[in-house]
Protein backbone atom coordinates (compact mmCIF):
# COMPACT_ATOMS: atom_id res chain seq x y z
CA UNK A 1 0.00 0.00 0.00
CA UNK A 2 1.31 3.47 -0.91
CA UNK A 3 0.74 6.55 1.20
CA UNK A 4 -1.57 9.16 -0.29
CA UNK A 5 -1.10 12.87 0.34
CA UNK A 6 -3.98 14.57 2.04
CA UNK A 7 -5.82 16.97 -0.32
CA UNK A 8 -5.43 20.66 0.27
CA UNK A 9 -9.07 21.59 -0.30
CA UNK A 10 -12.36 20.10 -1.51
CA UNK A 11 -12.02 21.55 -5.02
CA UNK A 12 -8.65 19.92 -5.60
CA UNK A 13 -10.04 16.57 -4.37
CA UNK A 14 -12.79 16.42 -6.97
CA UNK A 15 -10.38 17.44 -9.72
CA UNK A 16 -7.88 14.72 -8.83
CA UNK A 17 -10.36 11.87 -8.55
CA UNK A 18 -11.92 10.44 -11.65
CA UNK A 19 -15.28 8.84 -11.29
CA UNK A 20 -15.09 5.04 -11.19
CA UNK A 21 -16.06 3.45 -14.46
CA UNK A 22 -19.21 1.36 -14.41
CA UNK A 23 -18.41 -2.32 -14.75
CA UNK A 24 -20.85 -4.69 -16.26
CA UNK A 25 -20.92 -8.08 -14.53
CA UNK A 26 -22.17 -11.09 -16.42
CA UNK A 27 -22.73 -14.34 -14.60
CA UNK A 28 -22.26 -17.42 -16.71
CA UNK A 29 -23.57 -20.73 -15.45
CA UNK A 30 -20.91 -23.47 -15.36
CA UNK A 31 -21.33 -26.21 -17.94
CA UNK A 32 -23.22 -29.26 -16.77
CA UNK A 33 -21.02 -32.22 -16.04
CA UNK A 34 -21.78 -35.40 -17.86
CA UNK A 35 -22.36 -38.36 -15.58
CA UNK A 36 -19.92 -41.17 -16.16
CA UNK A 37 -20.54 -44.77 -15.25
CA UNK A 38 -18.43 -45.85 -12.30
CA UNK A 39 -18.95 -49.59 -12.71
CA UNK A 40 -18.77 -51.59 -15.90
CA UNK A 41 -22.04 -52.25 -17.66
CA UNK A 42 -23.84 -55.48 -16.88
CA UNK A 43 -23.52 -58.16 -19.50
CA UNK A 44 -26.53 -58.59 -21.70
CA UNK A 45 -28.01 -62.03 -21.83
CA UNK A 46 -29.79 -64.46 -19.60
CA UNK A 47 -29.47 -63.59 -15.95
CA UNK A 48 -29.56 -66.26 -13.22
CA UNK A 49 -32.84 -64.84 -11.95
CA UNK A 50 -34.39 -65.15 -15.40
CA UNK A 51 -33.61 -68.87 -15.45
CA UNK A 52 -35.93 -69.58 -12.57
CA UNK A 53 -33.24 -69.39 -9.89
CA UNK A 54 -32.54 -73.11 -10.09
CA UNK A 55 -28.75 -72.66 -10.19
CA UNK A 56 -27.22 -73.82 -6.96
CA UNK A 57 -23.79 -72.91 -5.66
CA UNK A 58 -22.79 -76.51 -6.35
CA UNK A 59 -23.62 -76.02 -10.05
CA UNK A 60 -21.13 -73.16 -10.43
CA UNK A 61 -17.81 -74.54 -11.66
CA UNK A 62 -14.74 -73.65 -9.61
CA UNK A 63 -11.64 -72.55 -11.44
CA UNK A 64 -8.90 -74.47 -9.67
CA UNK A 65 -5.84 -75.98 -11.23
CA UNK A 66 -5.96 -79.70 -11.76
CA UNK A 67 -3.05 -81.17 -9.85
CA UNK A 68 -1.66 -84.60 -10.48
CA UNK A 69 -1.67 -87.11 -7.64
CA UNK A 70 1.99 -86.35 -6.91
CA UNK A 71 1.43 -82.59 -7.02
CA UNK A 72 -1.56 -82.92 -4.70
CA UNK A 73 0.47 -84.96 -2.22
CA UNK A 74 3.30 -82.39 -2.32
CA UNK A 75 0.88 -79.48 -1.88
CA UNK A 76 -0.77 -81.25 1.06
CA UNK A 77 2.58 -81.96 2.71
CA UNK A 78 3.81 -78.38 2.19
CA UNK A 79 0.54 -76.89 3.45
CA UNK A 80 0.60 -79.02 6.59
CA UNK A 81 4.26 -78.15 7.24
CA UNK A 82 3.66 -74.42 6.82
CA UNK A 83 0.56 -74.54 9.03
CA UNK A 84 2.56 -76.34 11.72
CA UNK A 85 5.41 -73.81 11.61
CA UNK A 86 3.03 -70.83 11.72
CA UNK A 87 1.12 -72.31 14.67
CA UNK A 88 4.39 -72.95 16.57
CA UNK A 89 5.49 -69.37 15.92
CA UNK A 90 2.17 -68.02 17.21
CA UNK A 91 2.44 -70.25 20.29
CA UNK A 92 5.94 -68.86 20.96
CA UNK A 93 4.58 -65.32 21.32
CA UNK A 94 1.29 -66.27 22.99
CA UNK A 95 1.85 -64.60 26.39
CA UNK A 96 4.00 -61.72 25.21
CA UNK A 97 2.98 -58.08 25.16
CA UNK A 98 2.52 -57.08 21.52
CA UNK A 99 2.82 -53.64 19.99
CA UNK A 100 0.06 -52.47 17.69
CA UNK A 101 2.07 -53.49 14.61
CA UNK A 102 2.87 -56.90 16.09
CA UNK A 103 -0.77 -57.47 17.04
CA UNK A 104 -1.82 -56.57 13.49
CA UNK A 105 0.71 -59.02 12.07
CA UNK A 106 -0.45 -61.77 14.45
CA UNK A 107 -4.05 -61.13 13.36
CA UNK A 108 -3.06 -61.50 9.71
CA UNK A 109 -1.26 -64.77 10.48
CA UNK A 110 -4.37 -66.12 12.22
CA UNK A 111 -6.51 -65.10 9.26
CA UNK A 112 -4.24 -66.83 6.75
CA UNK A 113 -4.15 -69.93 8.95
CA UNK A 114 -7.95 -70.06 9.14
CA UNK A 115 -8.24 -69.62 5.37
CA UNK A 116 -5.60 -72.32 4.77
CA UNK A 117 -7.45 -74.77 7.02
CA UNK A 118 -10.74 -74.00 5.23
CA UNK A 119 -9.10 -74.67 1.87
CA UNK A 120 -7.65 -77.93 3.22
CA UNK A 121 -11.12 -79.02 4.40
CA UNK A 122 -12.39 -78.61 0.83
CA UNK A 123 -9.34 -80.48 -0.48
CA UNK A 124 -8.09 -77.39 -2.34
CA UNK A 125 -4.48 -78.17 -1.53
CA UNK A 126 -2.99 -75.62 -3.90
CA UNK A 127 -4.81 -72.75 -2.18
CA UNK A 128 -4.15 -74.27 1.23
CA UNK A 129 -0.43 -74.41 0.45
CA UNK A 130 -0.35 -70.78 -0.72
CA UNK A 131 -2.29 -69.46 2.27
CA UNK A 132 -0.30 -71.54 4.74
CA UNK A 133 2.98 -70.29 3.24
CA UNK A 134 1.81 -66.69 3.69
CA UNK A 135 0.96 -67.45 7.32
CA UNK A 136 4.36 -69.06 7.82
CA UNK A 137 6.31 -66.14 6.32
CA UNK A 138 4.38 -63.55 8.33
CA UNK A 139 4.72 -65.58 11.54
CA UNK A 140 8.48 -65.81 11.03
CA UNK A 141 8.60 -62.06 10.51
CA UNK A 142 6.57 -61.59 13.70
CA UNK A 143 8.85 -63.84 15.77
CA UNK A 144 11.93 -62.00 14.47
CA UNK A 145 10.65 -58.73 16.00
CA UNK A 146 11.27 -60.07 19.52
Secondary structure as GFF3:
##gff-version 3
##sequence-region A 1 146
A	DSSP	alpha_helix	10	16	.	.	.	ID=ss1
A	DSSP	three_ten_helix	57	59	.	.	.	ID=ss2
A	DSSP	alpha_helix	69	92	.	.	.	ID=ss3
A	DSSP	alpha_helix	100	121	.	.	.	ID=ss4
A	DSSP	alpha_helix	125	143	.	.	.	ID=ss5
###
